[in-house]
Amino acid sequence: MAGLYGHIPVQRFSFDLEPAEVRWVLQGRGSEVDLSIYRFADMSASFDAPDQDGTLVWGSTQPRGLLGHVILEAAQSVLELHGEDGYLAKWVQHSFPTAALQDLRRLHLQHDRCALQHAVTTS
C-alpha cells in the first residue's frame, strides 16, 4: 500500500489457496485506488500470467486515504493480537512487517487528510 503514495503506482499481491490463487491488484490514480481481485484456478500455472487471464471476482475504486486507514487498522489489530514474537511463531517464515507498517502510517498521515483516529504501533 505504501507504494501507492507516489513511487509505485501498481501493487500486486496474492493469496495461495492451494491450488488456486487470488491476486489483488491496486492501481493508484492520484488520491484514489482502483482495486481488482482476480481468481486463478492453479497458482503454479498463473505465476507469470497477466491479471486479465484470471477471473475478475471483485472490483472497486476507493479513496486512497480510506483504504490506507483500513489497512493500517487491520495490520495494527494483527500486531496487537499476536505481537511480533507471536506473529513469527505463527507464520514462521515471515516476521511482522513493523517497518512497513510505520512507513505506511507516516505516508498516510503526511499525504491524506484523514480525520479518523490513528493507533500507535506497539509490539
Secondary structure, 3 states (H helix, E strand, C coil): CHHHCCCCCEEEEEEECCCCEEEEEEEEECCEEEEEEEEECCHHHHCCCCHHHCEEEEEEEEEHHHHHHHHHHHHHHHHHHHHHHHHHHHHCCCCCCHHHHHHHHHHHHHHCCCCCCCCCCCC
